[in-house]
Protein backbone atom coordinates (compact mmCIF):
# COMPACT_ATOMS: atom_id res chain seq x y z
CA UNK A 1 0.00 0.00 0.00
CA UNK A 2 1.37 3.43 -0.89
CA UNK A 3 1.46 6.42 1.43
CA UNK A 4 2.10 10.14 0.94
CA UNK A 5 5.52 11.48 1.98
CA UNK A 6 5.27 14.42 4.39
CA UNK A 7 7.01 17.67 3.52
CA UNK A 8 7.86 21.00 5.10
CA UNK A 9 4.66 22.96 5.80
CA UNK A 10 2.30 19.99 6.04
CA UNK A 11 -0.22 20.03 8.88
CA UNK A 12 -1.12 17.84 11.82
CA UNK A 13 -4.80 17.24 12.50
CA UNK A 14 -5.64 16.78 16.17
CA UNK A 15 -8.24 14.14 16.91
CA UNK A 16 -11.09 16.25 18.26
CA UNK A 17 -11.05 14.51 21.64
CA UNK A 18 -7.86 14.34 23.70
CA UNK A 19 -8.86 11.84 26.40
CA UNK A 20 -12.26 13.26 27.36
CA UNK A 21 -11.49 16.90 26.53
CA UNK A 22 -12.67 18.40 23.26
CA UNK A 23 -9.80 20.46 21.91
CA UNK A 24 -10.54 23.17 19.33
CA UNK A 25 -8.36 22.38 16.32
CA UNK A 26 -5.05 24.25 16.44
CA UNK A 27 -2.90 24.63 13.33
CA UNK A 28 0.32 22.65 13.76
CA UNK A 29 2.77 22.77 10.85
CA UNK A 30 5.69 20.43 10.16
CA UNK A 31 9.14 21.94 9.72
CA UNK A 32 11.81 19.88 7.98
CA UNK A 33 15.53 20.07 8.68
CA UNK A 34 16.66 18.02 5.67
CA UNK A 35 18.27 19.36 2.53
CA UNK A 36 16.43 16.86 0.34
CA UNK A 37 13.81 18.61 -1.78
CA UNK A 38 10.96 17.57 -4.01
CA UNK A 39 10.18 20.67 -5.99
CA UNK A 40 10.58 23.59 -3.57
CA UNK A 41 9.63 21.68 -0.39
CA UNK A 42 12.01 19.59 1.72
CA UNK A 43 10.89 16.15 2.88
CA UNK A 44 10.51 15.31 6.59
CA UNK A 45 12.38 12.53 8.36
CA UNK A 46 11.68 11.07 11.79
CA UNK A 47 14.54 12.70 13.68
CA UNK A 48 14.64 15.95 11.71
CA UNK A 49 11.05 17.18 11.74
CA UNK A 50 9.40 19.35 14.32
CA UNK A 51 5.85 20.54 14.82
CA UNK A 52 5.22 24.15 15.68
CA UNK A 53 3.03 23.85 18.77
CA UNK A 54 0.16 26.20 19.45
CA UNK A 55 0.65 28.16 22.68
CA UNK A 56 -3.00 28.48 23.59
CA UNK A 57 -5.74 26.03 22.64
CA UNK A 58 -9.38 26.26 23.71
CA UNK A 59 -11.07 23.19 25.21
CA UNK A 60 -14.15 21.90 27.03
CA UNK A 61 -14.84 18.67 28.89
CA UNK A 62 -18.41 17.55 29.57
CA UNK A 63 -20.04 20.10 31.88
CA UNK A 64 -16.73 22.02 32.14
CA UNK A 65 -16.75 24.78 29.52
CA UNK A 66 -14.53 27.52 28.09
CA UNK A 67 -10.99 26.75 29.21
CA UNK A 68 -7.65 26.89 27.43
CA UNK A 69 -4.25 25.29 27.70
CA UNK A 70 -1.14 24.09 25.92
CA UNK A 71 -0.89 21.23 23.46
CA UNK A 72 2.45 19.41 23.20
CA UNK A 73 3.67 16.68 20.89
CA UNK A 74 5.02 13.78 22.98
CA UNK A 75 6.23 11.40 20.29
CA UNK A 76 5.80 10.51 16.63
CA UNK A 77 4.93 6.84 16.12
CA UNK A 78 6.92 5.43 13.20
CA UNK A 79 5.38 2.53 11.33
CA UNK A 80 6.71 -0.10 8.94
CA UNK A 81 5.43 1.74 5.84
CA UNK A 82 8.08 4.45 6.11
CA UNK A 83 11.01 2.22 7.15
CA UNK A 84 11.76 1.29 3.52
CA UNK A 85 12.74 4.81 2.46
CA UNK A 86 15.65 6.40 4.33
CA UNK A 87 17.20 9.86 4.02
CA UNK A 88 20.57 10.21 5.75
CA UNK A 89 19.77 6.95 7.57
CA UNK A 90 16.42 8.22 8.92
CA UNK A 91 12.95 7.00 7.86
CA UNK A 92 10.79 9.52 6.02
CA UNK A 93 7.55 10.68 7.64
CA UNK A 94 4.37 9.54 5.92
CA UNK A 95 0.73 10.55 6.19
CA UNK A 96 -0.49 7.33 7.87
CA UNK A 97 1.76 7.89 10.90
CA UNK A 98 0.25 9.31 14.04
CA UNK A 99 1.64 10.93 17.16
CA UNK A 100 0.91 11.21 20.85
CA UNK A 101 -0.18 14.54 22.29
CA UNK A 102 -0.50 15.97 25.77
CA UNK A 103 -2.90 18.80 26.61
CA UNK A 104 -2.39 20.74 29.86
CA UNK A 105 -5.08 23.21 30.96
CA UNK A 106 -3.70 26.66 31.85
CA UNK A 107 -7.04 28.35 32.44
CA UNK A 108 -9.25 25.49 33.59
CA UNK A 109 -12.68 25.02 32.06
CA UNK A 110 -15.43 25.71 34.60
CA UNK A 111 -18.65 23.93 35.48
CA UNK A 112 -21.32 26.44 36.48
CA UNK A 113 -23.23 25.60 39.69
CA UNK A 114 -25.55 27.51 42.02
CA UNK A 115 -22.74 27.63 44.60
CA UNK A 116 -20.30 29.08 42.05
CA UNK A 117 -18.09 27.69 39.28
CA UNK A 118 -16.13 24.45 39.79
CA UNK A 119 -12.78 24.12 37.92
CA UNK A 120 -11.94 21.10 35.78
CA UNK A 121 -9.97 18.79 38.12
CA UNK A 122 -7.97 16.99 35.39
CA UNK A 123 -4.36 18.32 35.21
CA UNK A 124 -3.33 16.66 31.90
CA UNK A 125 -5.17 15.02 28.99
CA UNK A 126 -3.46 12.46 26.68
CA UNK A 127 -4.44 12.08 23.01
CA UNK A 128 -3.46 11.24 19.43
CA UNK A 129 -3.15 13.20 16.22
CA UNK A 130 -2.68 12.48 12.52
CA UNK A 131 -1.03 14.24 9.63
CA UNK A 132 -2.49 15.77 6.50
CA UNK A 133 -0.41 16.73 3.48
CA UNK A 134 -0.49 18.96 0.40
CA UNK A 135 1.64 16.34 -1.38
CA UNK A 136 -0.50 14.35 -3.80
CA UNK A 137 2.27 13.17 -6.10
CA UNK A 138 5.16 11.59 -4.12
CA UNK A 139 4.53 8.28 -2.36
CA UNK A 140 6.28 5.50 -0.42
CA UNK A 141 5.43 1.89 -1.14
CA UNK A 142 3.50 0.46 -4.00
C-alpha positions, 0 to 999 in steps of 0.5 A: 500500500502506498502512502504520501511522503510528508514535507515542510509545511504539512499540517497535523490534525488533532483528533477532536477529543484528547482523552475526554477533553474536546480540543478546538483544532489548532494549526500545527505545521511540520518543519523539515531540517533536511536538505532533500527537496521535491520541488521547492519543499524539503521532505521530513524525516523522523529525527529531523522534523518538528511541529510548531506547537500552538501556545493556547488552545481552547477546550471543554470537557463535559459540563466544564466549559470555556478553558484553554491550555497548551498542546504538546507533541510527545512522540511521533509513532513510526510505522513499517510503511516508512522504514523502507525509504531512508534519508541520511539513515532516517525513515521519512515521515508519511501521512499514515503515521500518528503521534501522541499529544499531551494537553495541559489546561492553563485556564481550567474550564469551569462547570457552572453551579448555584454555589459558584463555578467548579474548575476542571480537576484533570491536570493533563489530557493524553491524546493522538493526532494524525497528519495531512499533506499537500503532497499528492504526487510523491509516495512511499510503497506500492 
